[in-house]
Amino acid sequence: MKVQARMAEEEKLRVAIAGEDPARRAPLLCMLEACGHLLVDDDGDADVVLALGDAFSTSEAPVVALGGPDLDQAGYLPADASVEQLDAALRAAAAGLTVRPQRGERFAPLMESTLVESPHAARLTPREIEVLTAISEGLGNKAIARRLAISLHTVKFHIESIFRKLEVRTRAEAVARGLQRLQL
């Protein structure tokens, strides 16, 4: 019985929250409680730090950013992450893994969408979806090439194809049209 109790206690992570957004903090406390994790006030006592939005932590513990910019943290999740996603990301980061949402998640329905604005508009390929997602995150061509491990020339080729298929001329129009097509 003592062994089981100790093992259950060891599975709990000590989590510190960086950022003082009361509107987001309260729901996060409930999510952490649902995951069985313990909230600690000091980053130095934490197994992992959960950074809200653009909050920054200088902790030695791995940091999982929730929303805000995707920088060099151990983990990054969109602001609307579920309890299961949050739990998995915290556990993975505490174990030394890197966590990122699946690329292309936002625009994935464009691959299957039959609702398009013009009858001759084509569906985007999975790689074009990844490129469009990177564009929506504000990445430049070189950063997209690095992220996707493809050449700069290939990035330019995909962007031209996206522009042609979405019938746009700029990156901003491409993102807007992609989001618009998702709402049809």
N, C-alpha and C positions, 0 to 999 in steps of 0.2 A: 504494500500500500504506500509506504514512504517513497519507494522507487518511482512508482507511477506519478505521485504528486510532484516529486522533484523533476521528472522528465517533462511533465506538463508545464511546470514553472520555467524550465529551460527553453521551451518553445516560444514563450512570450518574448517579444522584443521590447527593449526600452527605446521609446521614440520621443525625440524632442521636436517641437514645431518652431520653425523660424518664420517670422512674419506676424504682424499684429493686426490681422483683419478679423474683427469679432464676428462678422457675418459668416465668414468661411470657417472660423475656428470651431464654433459650436458643432456644426455637422461633422467636422473631422474628428472631434472627440468621440462622437457617437460611432463613427466608422471604426476608429481605433479600438474602441471598447468591443464592438462587434467582432473584430478580428482577434480579440484577446490580448492586445498589446498594452503595455503600460506607458503612460505619458510621464516624461521626466522634464524638469524645468531647465536643467543644465545640459548644454551640448556635450560637455565632457563626460557625462554619465550615460550618454545615449549609445545604443547599438547602431542607430541610423537616425538621420535628421530629415524631416519633411519640410521643405521650403515652399512657402505659399507665394504664388505669383513670381515677382521679381526679387523676393527676399534672398539674402545672401547669408551663408554660414561659413565661418572659418573653422568649424569643427574638424577634428581628425576622423570622425565617423563619416561613413558614406552619406551623401546627400541625394535625396529623391526630390526633384522639383515637381510641383503640382501646378500646372499652368505656367504662364510666363515664358521666358526664353529658354530654349533648349541649348544649354551651354555645355560645359565639360563635367557635369555632375555624373554620379554613378547611375542615376536614373532620372527619367523624365516621363511624366504622364500628363495627358490633357486634363484641364480643370474639371471635366465632367466624368472622371474615372469612377468606376464602380467600386464597391467594397472589396470584391474579389480581386480586381486589378490592383487596387492599393495594397492589399495584403501580399499578393504575389510580388509586387515591385519592392516592397519593404524587405521581405524575406530574401529576395534575390540580391538586392544591394548589400544587405548585411552579410551575405555569403560571399561577397566579392564579385558579383556579376554585374554587367551593365544592362540596363533596362530601357527600352524605347518602344513606343507603340508601333504596330505594324505599319510599314510605309504604304501609302496609297489608300489608307483606310477611309479618309474623308471623301475621296472621289471614286471609290471602288464601284458604286452603283452605275457609274457612267459606262462601264464595260458592258453591262447587261441592259442598259436603258434602251427601250424601244421608243420612248417619247423623246423626240428631238424637234428642234425648232424648224428645220427645213428637211424636206424629204431626201435630199442628197447628202446630208451630214452623216459622216461615218462614226462608228464607235471608236473609242480610244483603246489602245492596247494596254496591257498591264504595265509595261515600262513607261508608256506615255502618262499613265495615271501617277506613277511614282515621280516623274519629272514635274507634272502639274502640281502635285502635292508639295514638292520642294520649292517650286515657284511661289506657291501660296504662303510658304513659310518665310519668304523673302530671300532665299538663297540665290546667289549669282551662278553663272554657268560653271565656273571653276569649282565652287563648293558642291554643286550638284554632281559634277563629274567625280569628285572625291567620294561623296556619300555613296553613289551608286557604283563606284569602281568601273567607270566607263570613260572613254576619251572625251575631250572637250568637243571634238568634231561630232561625236555621236550625240552629245547633249544638244548641240545646235540643230542637228538633223531632227531629233525628237521634238524640239520646240517648234521648228518650222512645220512639222506634221500636225502638231497640236493646233497651231494657228490656222492651218488650212482646214482641218476637220471642224474646228469650232467657229470658223469664219470670223476671225479677229485679227488685229494687227499689233496689239501690245500684250505684255505679260499681265497687266491689270485686267484688261478685257478678257483674257483667257481664264483667269481665276473667276471673275464675275460670271462669265458665260458658263463655266463648269458648275458653279454653285446654282446658277439659274436653271440649268438643265436638270439638276438634281431635284428641284422643287416642282418640276412639271408633273 
